[in-house]
Amino acid sequence: MRGLRPLTVSGARRRTEALLLLLVIGIAVFGHVSAGLAMNGELPQQLLSFVISLTLLSLVGHLGIRRFAPYADPLIFPLAMLLTGLGLVLIHRLDQGYIERYGSDANAPGQLMWTVVGVAACILVLALLRDHRLLQRFIYITMAIALVLLIAPAFFGADTYGAKRWIILFGFSLQPGEFVKIMIAIFFAGYLVIHRDSLALTGRKFLGMRLPPMRQLGPIVTVWIVSMLVLVFERDLGTSLIFFGVFVVTLYVATERTSWIVCGLLMAAVGAFAVGSTEPHVKARVAAWLNPLSYYWEVRPPGVTSSQSAQALFSFGTGGVSGTGLGMGHPELIGFAGRSDFILTTVGEELGLAGVMAVLVLYALLAQRGLRMALAARDPFGKLLAVGLASALALQVFVVAGGVTGLIPLTGKALPFLAKGGSSLLANWIMIALLLRISDSAERQREADARGPAETTITPVVVAGR
């Protein structure tokens, strides 16, 4: 038709994002209404405020991306908003059960407040960080701050539920490990860009595989020692696994050497076995993992003091394939953890195996978009940073979902976006902002290359250490 101008790449992406956000709002509102009708036989009292809040968050986030990252991937923000919206629905639903059974306070208003803070932080990062390559200048400062935050709970943290991963400041609890995973991804990406060639050197052949030279094993040994120290002094299995896993994955992507993966897995297995055999808290979690129903035995294994693992299995068994229906189960029987890492059991009980698989697919899509933009990025730092952030997200989902379902011992980490937790929500939205910035830069560069060299503007990059 005459008079109609074709949409630009940025315009088409943002229109797709807007349509997906409308679908996200519809799904979240439908879930909230369904839970309210199932539990009380009437619409939720705070339905209007829920709809307005979710709509405004989606609108503000969309306008911020349209202004500061118009070429960004159109699926990342809607996926994050859908997981966050589902989390709000589940926490609203859990609040009523916890209040009726235990008389506890409502957590949904606080989670909504942290969602506002997280989306605002996402837009702020996009506004201030116009080029992700600027982070490469500060990798050593970033790592220094990360190490301080990583070890701070061991000396100043509160011993909560057996692990030292929180810092209490002025009445507020902060979980530094959630922010450390982002800083570690930034440092590893910058470090491996500089030292990639030396780490890719071939070494001796052993069992048909080229092992790295001994002098090049220093970085992985150092990271392994630090992760073991975190596990010993803070009893934080989840953070140490994510910390070490992100490094091994980015190292493999940078060097394309399978031997690094083998060395990393062997060192992780040795360290986990040593700490799990000696550290009482970790040892108790391993015992609960091996015998989840041992809480109900007359003689329990040493350290098994919680029925959460057994209750999780009961929840998944009750849910079956299709679930009992949103608001029709009893997820509050698990106790306080039902709002954090065990929130996945609420999905399993009330939405069944189908709901759990749908949630895991959403996480898989989010990680896949991160890996996709790593392929699209033209600069090595952006590639490795996108891989590191996507790997951190995937590893955290794995250690949480694996612990709840009994695949691995419990770690106590929060399920990203879905679970209650201000630090986790804020850190994950900052991660989303970095992924949006990388995808925006990659698409801009692709568009510039398509227009031709005469219209391409080359931006100089200052490499750390030079």
Number of C-alpha atoms within 10 A of each C-alpha: 4 4 5 6 7 8 10 10 15 19 14 15 18 23 16 15 24 20 12 19 24 14 14 24 22 15 15 24 20 13 20 26 18 20 25 23 16 15 17 10 10 12 16 18 10 11 14 11 10 20 16 12 16 22 17 13 17 23 15 14 20 22 16 19 26 18 13 20 25 25 26 28 26 25 19 21 26 24 19 21 24 24 20 23 25 24 25 27 24 27 26 21 24 23 19 19 20 22 13 10 12 13 11 13 10 15 17 19 12 13 23 21 12 19 25 19 15 23 25 19 17 25 24 15 19 24 16 9 16 15 16 20 21 14 21 23 16 16 22 17 12 19 18 14 14 21 16 12 18 24 20 18 24 21 11 14 21 17 15 9 9 14 21 23 29 22 21 13 10 6 7 9 16 19 21 23 28 23 20 22 26 23 22 27 27 26 26 22 28 27 18 21 22 16 12 14 11 13 22 18 14 14 15 11 10 9 6 7 13 16 20 20 15 9 10 15 14 12 13 18 14 11 17 23 15 18 23 23 17 24 24 20 15 26 24 24 26 23 27 26 22 23 23 22 24 24 25 23 19 23 28 18 17 22 19 13 19 16 18 23 16 14 17 22 15 12 17 19 11 12 17 17 12 13 19 20 13 11 14 16 21 25 20 19 24 19 19 27 22 14 16 21 18 20 19 12 8 7 8 15 14 11 16 21 13 17 17 22 25 21 20 26 19 16 25 24 15 18 24 16 17 16 24 18 16 24 25 17 22 16 27 22 18 22 16 15 17 23 27 19 25 29 28 28 27 30 28 30 31 27 25 25 19 16 20 23 14 14 18 17 12 16 22 16 15 23 21 17 21 29 22 17 25 25 15 18 24 16 15 17 27 31 25 27 31 31 28 31 28 27 23 25 24 20 20 23 20 19 25 27 25 15 22 27 20 19 14 17 24 25 24 22 24 26 25 26 26 27 27 27 22 22 19 24 26 23 24 24 25 22 22 24 27 24 29 30 26 31 29 25 25 24 21 20 18 15 14 16 14 11 11 9 10 8 10 15 10 9 7 7 12 12 16 16 12 6
